[in-house]
Amino acid sequence: FAEMLRILINNADALTGGPKGISGIDPPSFFALRLDNSFSFYYLALAVLAFAVYFSVRLLKSKLGRSFACVREDEDAASGIGIDTRLMKIIASAVGGAYAAAAGALFASYQGFVSPESFLFTETVTVMCMVVVGGLGSVPGTLLGALLLTFLPELLRRFSDFRMLIYGLAFVLFMIFRPQGLVPSEAVRRECARGVVLLKQE
């Protein structure tokens, strides 16, 4: 679906500028305050991140967040207790899209230019690896995964030609040996603890 959208945007010249992209995007401004330097923009991005983290934590602790966790852990069981799994998936996609839209708006206003080439399949793989490495459903884990996969490539710049190979290998290894990620979510931790207790009883 994401690739379909990228191709559509790439061909909608009248709306998006097509391959040429959209240029001359103004920096964000609040009343008379114009955030047109890196220092002020850094604090704006930090504020948006803080709000996103706060919203995510509150969402996970809400009834809707618990429904998300149920669908993720066992879709059949969630359906059996009356959760509309199809609706939950649509809402989860919409929430994820809202985060992506906010990040895209920040990126476009900072660069002053945006084009389809700014968002390739490699970005999708990178973001997915951040979530898997950090921990599915875990806000601290996602932040840790993002930090690791943002700064690690800078430290391994001389191996940049093998970046996607390293990401793929890390992704596979984590799915085999540490599927819960570096910082698993509360639901996964409770499930693991219950499994340990059951094993001891056996």
C-alpha positions as CSV (number, residue, x, y, z in Angstrom):
1,F,0.0,0.0,0.0
2,A,2.8,2.4,0.9
3,E,4.6,1.6,-2.5
4,M,1.3,2.2,-4.3
5,L,1.0,5.6,-2.6
6,R,4.5,6.5,-3.5
7,I,4.0,5.7,-7.1
8,L,0.7,7.7,-7.1
9,I,2.4,10.7,-5.6
10,N,5.2,10.4,-8.0
11,N,2.8,10.7,-10.9
12,A,0.5,13.3,-9.6
13,D,2.4,16.2,-11.0
14,A,-0.4,18.8,-10.6
15,L,-0.8,18.1,-6.9
16,T,2.7,17.1,-5.6
17,G,5.1,18.2,-8.3
18,G,5.8,14.6,-9.2
19,P,9.5,13.7,-9.3
20,K,10.4,17.4,-8.9
21,G,8.8,17.5,-5.5
22,I,7.5,20.5,-3.6
23,S,10.0,23.3,-2.9
24,G,9.9,26.6,-1.1
25,I,8.2,25.2,2.0
26,D,8.1,27.8,4.7
27,P,9.6,27.0,8.2
28,P,7.0,26.7,11.0
29,S,6.0,29.8,12.8
30,F,4.0,30.6,15.9
31,F,2.4,34.0,15.8
32,A,5.4,36.3,15.2
33,L,8.0,33.7,16.2
34,R,9.6,32.1,13.1
35,L,11.5,28.8,13.7
36,D,14.0,29.2,10.9
37,N,17.2,28.0,12.5
38,S,18.5,24.6,13.7
39,F,18.5,25.6,17.3
40,S,14.8,26.5,17.5
41,F,13.8,23.7,15.3
42,Y,15.5,21.2,17.5
43,Y,13.4,22.3,20.5
44,L,10.3,22.1,18.3
45,A,11.1,18.5,17.3
46,L,11.8,17.7,21.0
47,A,8.5,19.1,22.0
48,V,6.7,17.1,19.3
49,L,8.5,13.9,20.4
50,A,7.6,14.5,24.1
51,F,4.0,14.9,23.1
52,A,4.1,11.8,21.0
53,V,5.6,9.7,23.8
54,Y,3.1,11.1,26.3
55,F,0.2,10.3,24.0
56,S,1.5,6.8,23.3
57,V,1.9,6.0,27.0
58,R,-1.6,7.3,27.7
59,L,-3.0,5.4,24.7
60,L,-1.4,2.1,25.7
61,K,-2.9,2.4,29.2
62,S,-6.4,3.2,27.9
63,K,-9.2,0.7,26.9
64,L,-8.3,1.2,23.3
65,G,-4.6,0.5,23.9
66,R,-5.5,-2.7,25.8
67,S,-7.7,-3.7,22.8
68,F,-4.7,-3.1,20.5
69,A,-2.5,-5.4,22.8
70,C,-5.2,-8.1,22.8
71,V,-5.4,-8.1,19.0
72,R,-1.6,-8.2,18.7
73,E,-1.1,-11.0,21.1
74,D,-4.0,-13.2,20.0
75,E,-6.4,-12.1,17.4
76,D,-8.8,-15.1,17.7
77,A,-9.0,-14.6,21.5
78,A,-9.6,-10.9,21.1
79,S,-12.4,-11.6,18.6
80,G,-13.9,-14.2,21.0
81,I,-14.3,-11.6,23.8
82,G,-16.1,-9.2,21.6
83,I,-13.3,-6.9,20.3
84,D,-13.9,-5.8,16.7
85,T,-10.4,-6.7,15.4
86,R,-10.9,-5.2,12.0
87,L,-11.9,-1.8,13.5
88,M,-8.9,-2.0,15.9
89,K,-6.5,-2.6,13.0
90,I,-8.0,0.4,11.1
91,I,-7.7,2.6,14.1
92,A,-4.1,1.5,14.7
93,S,-3.2,2.2,11.1
94,A,-4.8,5.7,11.4
95,V,-2.8,6.4,14.6
96,G,0.4,5.3,13.0
97,G,-0.4,7.4,9.9
98,A,-0.9,10.4,12.2
99,Y,2.5,10.0,13.7
100,A,4.0,9.6,10.2
101,A,2.2,12.7,9.0
102,A,3.5,14.8,11.9
103,A,7.1,13.5,11.3
104,G,6.7,14.2,7.6
105,A,5.5,17.7,8.2
106,L,8.5,18.4,10.5
107,F,10.9,17.0,7.9
108,A,9.4,19.0,5.1
109,S,9.4,22.3,7.0
110,Y,13.0,21.7,8.1
111,Q,14.3,20.8,4.7
112,G,12.2,23.3,2.8
113,F,11.7,20.7,0.1
114,V,10.2,17.3,-0.1
115,S,10.0,14.7,-2.9
116,P,9.1,11.0,-3.3
117,E,12.9,10.2,-3.3
118,S,13.0,11.4,0.3
119,F,10.9,8.3,1.3
120,L,12.3,5.1,-0.2
121,F,11.7,1.5,0.8
122,T,14.9,1.6,2.8
123,E,13.2,4.1,5.2
124,T,10.3,1.7,5.7
125,V,12.8,-1.2,6.5
126,T,14.8,1.1,8.9
127,V,11.7,2.1,10.9
128,M,10.5,-1.5,11.1
129,C,13.9,-2.6,12.4
130,M,13.8,0.1,15.0
131,V,10.4,-1.2,16.3
132,V,11.4,-4.9,16.2
133,V,14.9,-4.3,17.8
134,G,13.4,-2.0,20.5
135,G,10.3,-4.1,21.3
136,L,6.9,-4.3,19.8
137,G,4.3,-2.4,21.8
138,S,7.0,-0.8,24.1
139,V,7.4,3.0,24.0
140,P,10.9,2.9,25.8
141,G,11.9,0.1,23.5
142,T,10.9,1.9,20.3
143,L,12.9,5.0,21.5
144,L,15.9,2.8,22.2
145,G,15.7,1.1,18.9
146,A,15.4,4.4,17.1
147,L,18.5,5.8,18.9
148,L,20.5,2.6,18.2
149,L,19.7,2.5,14.5
150,T,20.2,6.2,14.1
151,F,23.6,6.5,15.7
152,L,25.0,3.0,14.9
153,P,25.2,3.6,11.1
154,E,27.2,6.8,11.8
155,L,29.7,4.7,13.8
156,L,29.8,2.1,11.0
157,R,29.9,4.6,8.1
158,R,32.7,2.7,6.4
159,F,30.4,-0.3,6.1
160,S,27.6,1.8,4.5
161,D,27.5,-0.4,1.4
162,F,26.3,-3.3,3.6
163,R,23.8,-1.3,5.7
164,M,20.7,-3.1,4.4
165,L,22.4,-6.5,4.8
166,I,23.3,-5.7,8.4
167,Y,19.7,-4.5,9.1
168,G,18.3,-7.7,7.6
169,L,20.6,-9.9,9.6
170,A,19.8,-8.0,12.8
171,F,16.1,-8.3,12.0
172,V,16.3,-12.0,11.5
173,L,18.5,-12.6,14.6
174,F,16.1,-10.6,16.8
175,M,13.1,-12.5,15.5
176,I,14.8,-15.8,16.3
177,F,16.5,-15.2,19.6
178,R,14.8,-12.1,21.0
179,P,11.4,-11.6,19.4
180,Q,10.2,-9.5,22.3
181,G,12.9,-6.9,21.6
182,L,15.4,-5.2,23.9
183,V,12.7,-3.6,26.1
184,P,9.6,-5.8,25.8
185,S,6.2,-4.3,26.5
186,E,4.3,-4.9,29.8
187,A,2.0,-7.4,28.2
188,V,4.9,-9.5,26.9
189,R,6.7,-9.3,30.2
190,R,3.6,-10.6,32.0
191,E,3.2,-13.4,29.5
192,C,6.8,-14.4,30.0
193,A,6.5,-14.3,33.7
194,R,3.4,-16.5,33.6
195,G,5.2,-18.9,31.3
196,V,8.1,-19.2,33.8
197,V,5.7,-19.9,36.6
198,L,3.9,-22.6,34.6
199,L,7.3,-24.2,33.7
200,K,8.2,-24.3,37.4
201,Q,4.9,-25.9,38.3
202,E,5.5,-28.6,35.7
